[in-house]
Amino acid sequence: MSRLPIEDVLPTLRRTLTEGRNALLTAAPGAGKTTRVPLALLDAPWLDERKLLMLEPRRLAARAAAHRMATTLSEPVGGTVGYRMRLDTKVGPKTRIEVVTDGILGRLLQHDPALSAYAIVLFDEFHERSLQADTGLALCLESQRLFRPDLRLLVMSATLDCGPVADLLGQAPVIACEGRMFPVKTRYLDQPLSGHLDVAVVQSIRRSLAQDHGSLLVFLPGMAEIRRVERKLLELNLGSNILISPLHGNLPQEAQDRAIAPAQPGMRKIVLA
């Protein structure tokens, strides 16, 4: 398993959560906080046979995080690591880490305001900010104050003004993790964009395939644009070594897994997200 930047601060994080109740972790994208932090806390003495609950704001991210952690443990999802979301739940009697979406956290708090089954709630990607996530944090703080002084709260974010959130958490310690830097080149179109977006995107993809090596990750506004660009690329018959992979939350889990999996040797992948 490759070493990620987050590994450098895990001992500090474990010590902080042993000595106190709340903490704020800020780490650059790709540092590994989503999939490494919950696993690193599995043997914490303060768990006391309770589970870890991690909030992910998006369904796709929740599934992907659970699958990645389960793969790290060489287990299927629903074993040590599971997830809950509307109309899709994979947990079992041995599940110790539950990845949930915003709405599920609200339902858990309604059912049991003390969150008796959980030792810690992790708020991942908190910088995305939503009414449900903010309300969830406020209710967890109330649960901590009224029912569960032992409940721990960890807010994790890539880009966030840490001061106000740390104050909200009772002057909680802020743990910072630096990420890895990679060279980025910005290219601009020779002419302003005109006509349909999908036509211009397809032209840019063809240009990149000719000029660059490796796979492509293409961000599009929504599912309709993804489908249109996918259809146009398929019509071009780019070659047997080019794999076109759409990626959005309405796809079956198997299709999402295929999209985020590395391309096989000799293959190039175009991920439309």
Secondary structure, 3 states (H helix, E strand, C coil): CCCCHHHHHHHHHHHHHHHCCEEEEEECCCCCHHHHHHHHCCCCHHHCCCEEEEECCCHHHHHHHHHHHHHHCCCCCCCCEEEEECCEEECCCCCCEEEECHHHHHHHHHHCCCCCCEEEEEECCHHHCCHHHHHHHHHHHHHHHHCCCCCEEEEEECCCCHHHHHHHCCCCCEEEECCCCCCCCCCCCCCCCCCCHHHHHHHHHHHHHHHCCCCEEECCCCHHHHHHHHHHHHHHCCCCCEEEEECCCCCCHHHHHHHHCCCCCCCEEEEEC
